[in-house]
Amino acid sequence: MAMMRSALLWASRSQKLREALPRYTFVRKAVKRFMPGETVDEALDAAAALRGDGFPTILTFLGENISSEVEATSVVEQYLAALRKITERTIDCHLSVKLTQLGIDLSEELCVANLTTIVRSAEAVKNVVWIDMEATPYVDGTLNVFCRLRQHHANVGLCLQSYLYRTGKDLEGLVGLAPVIRLVKGAYSEPADLAFPDKRDVDKNYLTVARSILGIGTHNGVRQGIGTHDLLLMRDIQTYAAEKGIGKDTYEFQMLYGIRADEQKRLLREGFRVRVLISYGTFWFPWYMRRLAERPANVLFVLKSLFA
Ligand SMILES: Cc1cc2nc3c(=O)[nH]c(=O)nc-3n(C[C@H](O)[C@H](O)[C@H](O)COP(=O)(O)OP(=O)(O)OC[C@H]3O[C@@H](n4cnc5c(N)ncnc54)[C@H](O)[C@@H]3O)c2cc1C
């Protein structure tokens, strides 16, 4: 299992595979399970349908590590167009962005300027922008950018990863800003001196950090995000919150489109809020490889599509 995970995460970084595999129909068909389509309209149609079932959503435009200012500007324009459509269609749908898509590799100033444009536009229509957390070389930069934005804007949230040893300390450093956090386990391949190699430790740390996040409470109407599909962890968090008198309106479960959809419905029926993250765009290959790595059994699904 660990070897399969490493191989899939290696594949997610391979440019050759990124260019070759998406050409195959069976791969494109298999991806459909995790994303409704490549265009913003297809993503928003799915968001509208989910809204009808009682699910708010988050929209993310796939892409990472852009290499020019022009590319970063076109990503900003994508998000602004998505925001206009979300507002027109009155869907409860946040945005989620990657800083390497907004130019952090080129300069932090450029990235802050680009993110500020999106956050301000979202603020004007009372919407929220989440910042994804990427691989470890970007953690310090992402925290810096979040702090700079958060000082002036209440409608920005940050993703933290429980597989990193540093995350508890990072959160302590942010508490003064009354942050809203989306806690996830972490999706990248990280060395053992930076991230817990054992899944049990990742889960244990998830619970510890989740408890701290619940203690921060909501801010400006935005809830803390419990970003996981792990039912045991969810149950532990629900129990902890109930024992401490922390209301269901303090947090929301955030889950990925197409993953454990039956459980998403069950949580909703039990009175929890579940926000579904929908991805769109043509640059889906690395993202899709990370989804396969999270559950190598998904590879069987791809193989089945090949023979279907
Ligand atoms: C809303 C949201 C935002 C995220 N943002 C980020 C981010 O910014 N940075 C980052 O590093 N990571 C991000 N992730 C990914 C995250 O780090 C994990 O890789 C992913 O959520 C899988 O971990 P898990 O908590 O579901 O637990 P796991 O222990 O991996 O999974 C628990 C169970 O859920 C099911 N499951 C999990 N993943 C899949 C899958 N892909 N396909 C089918 N079943 C699955 C399986 O049944 C599995 O046994 C995000 C995840 C979510 C839900």
The ligand as an SDF file (V2000), in Angstrom:
LIG
                    3D

 53 58  0  0  0  0  0  0  0  0999 V2000
  -12.2330   19.8620    1.6100 C   0  0  0  0  0  0  0  0  0  0  0  0
  -10.8400   19.3320    1.4870 C   0  0  0  0  0  0  0  0  0  0  0  0
   -9.8070   20.1780    1.1710 C   0  0  0  0  0  0  0  0  0  0  0  0
   -8.5050   19.6970    1.0910 C   0  0  0  0  0  0  0  0  0  0  0  0
   -7.4700   20.5750    0.8940 N   0  0  0  0  0  0  0  0  0  0  0  0
   -6.2010   20.1250    1.0040 C   0  0  0  0  0  0  0  0  0  0  0  0
   -5.1060   21.0240    0.9830 C   0  0  0  0  0  0  0  0  0  0  0  0
   -5.2580   22.2520    0.8480 O   0  0  0  0  0  0  0  0  0  0  0  0
   -3.8520   20.5230    1.1390 N   0  0  0  0  0  0  0  0  0  0  0  0
   -3.6230   19.1660    1.3090 C   0  0  0  0  0  0  0  0  0  0  0  0
   -2.4670   18.7660    1.4840 O   0  0  0  0  0  0  0  0  0  0  0  0
   -4.6440   18.3030    1.2920 N   0  0  0  0  0  0  0  0  0  0  0  0
   -5.9170   18.7390    1.1400 C   0  0  0  0  0  0  0  0  0  0  0  0
   -6.9570   17.8300    1.1660 N   0  0  0  0  0  0  0  0  0  0  0  0
   -6.6690   16.3690    1.0700 C   0  0  0  0  0  0  0  0  0  0  0  0
   -6.3400   15.7760    2.4370 C   0  0  0  0  0  0  0  0  0  0  0  0
   -5.0750   16.1890    2.8610 O   0  0  0  0  0  0  0  0  0  0  0  0
   -6.3460   14.2390    2.3760 C   0  0  0  0  0  0  0  0  0  0  0  0
   -5.3690   13.8030    1.4870 O   0  0  0  0  0  0  0  0  0  0  0  0
   -7.6810   13.6310    1.9810 C   0  0  0  0  0  0  0  0  0  0  0  0
   -8.7550   14.3210    2.5260 O   0  0  0  0  0  0  0  0  0  0  0  0
   -7.7530   12.1540    2.4570 C   0  0  0  0  0  0  0  0  0  0  0  0
   -7.6410   12.0840    3.8390 O   0  0  0  0  0  0  0  0  0  0  0  0
   -8.8620   11.7620    4.8310 P   0  0  0  0  0  0  0  0  0  0  0  0
   -8.8300   12.7880    5.9110 O   0  0  0  0  0  0  0  0  0  0  0  0
  -10.1230   11.6740    4.0980 O   0  0  0  0  0  0  0  0  0  0  0  0
   -8.4500   10.4230    5.5580 O   0  0  0  0  0  0  0  0  0  0  0  0
   -7.9850    9.0280    5.0160 P   0  0  0  0  0  0  0  0  0  0  0  0
   -7.5120    8.2840    6.1990 O   0  0  0  0  0  0  0  0  0  0  0  0
   -7.0440    9.1850    3.8560 O   0  0  0  0  0  0  0  0  0  0  0  0
   -9.3240    8.4210    4.4720 O   0  0  0  0  0  0  0  0  0  0  0  0
  -10.3790    8.0020    5.3070 C   0  0  0  0  0  0  0  0  0  0  0  0
  -11.3310    7.2010    4.4480 C   0  0  0  0  0  0  0  0  0  0  0  0
  -11.9870    8.0730    3.5270 O   0  0  0  0  0  0  0  0  0  0  0  0
  -12.0920    7.4730    2.2510 C   0  0  0  0  0  0  0  0  0  0  0  0
  -11.2840    8.2390    1.2770 N   0  0  0  0  0  0  0  0  0  0  0  0
  -10.3470    9.1680    1.5410 C   0  0  0  0  0  0  0  0  0  0  0  0
   -9.8250    9.6710    0.4040 N   0  0  0  0  0  0  0  0  0  0  0  0
  -10.4470    9.0100   -0.6000 C   0  0  0  0  0  0  0  0  0  0  0  0
  -10.3500    9.0600   -2.0020 C   0  0  0  0  0  0  0  0  0  0  0  0
   -9.5120    9.8910   -2.6310 N   0  0  0  0  0  0  0  0  0  0  0  0
  -11.1400    8.2340   -2.7180 N   0  0  0  0  0  0  0  0  0  0  0  0
  -12.0030    7.3840   -2.1150 C   0  0  0  0  0  0  0  0  0  0  0  0
  -12.1470    7.2900   -0.7870 N   0  0  0  0  0  0  0  0  0  0  0  0
  -11.3780    8.0850   -0.0320 C   0  0  0  0  0  0  0  0  0  0  0  0
  -11.5720    6.0640    2.3820 C   0  0  0  0  0  0  0  0  0  0  0  0
  -12.6350    5.2140    2.6600 O   0  0  0  0  0  0  0  0  0  0  0  0
  -10.6490    6.1460    3.5660 C   0  0  0  0  0  0  0  0  0  0  0  0
  -10.5040    4.9300    4.2140 O   0  0  0  0  0  0  0  0  0  0  0  0
   -8.2560   18.3040    1.2580 C   0  0  0  0  0  0  0  0  0  0  0  0
   -9.3050   17.4500    1.5820 C   0  0  0  0  0  0  0  0  0  0  0  0
  -10.5800   17.9290    1.7130 C   0  0  0  0  0  0  0  0  0  0  0  0
  -11.6600   16.9830    2.1040 C   0  0  0  0  0  0  0  0  0  0  0  0
  1  2  1  0
  2  3  1  0
  2 52  2  0
  3  4  2  0
  4  5  1  0
  4 50  1  0
  5  6  2  0
  6  7  1  0
  6 13  1  0
  7  8  2  0
  7  9  1  0
  9 10  1  0
 10 11  2  0
 10 12  1  0
 12 13  2  0
 13 14  1  0
 14 15  1  0
 14 50  1  0
 15 16  1  0
 16 17  1  0
 16 18  1  0
 18 19  1  0
 18 20  1  0
 20 21  1  0
 20 22  1  0
 22 23  1  0
 23 24  1  0
 24 25  2  0
 24 26  1  0
 24 27  1  0
 27 28  1  0
 28 29  2  0
 28 30  1  0
 28 31  1  0
 31 32  1  0
 32 33  1  0
 33 34  1  0
 33 48  1  0
 34 35  1  0
 35 36  1  0
 35 46  1  0
 36 37  1  0
 36 45  1  0
 37 38  2  0
 38 39  1  0
 39 40  1  0
 39 45  2  0
 40 41  1  0
 40 42  2  0
 42 43  1  0
 43 44  2  0
 44 45  1  0
 46 47  1  0
 46 48  1  0
 48 49  1  0
 50 51  2  0
 51 52  1  0
 52 53  1  0
M  END
$$$$
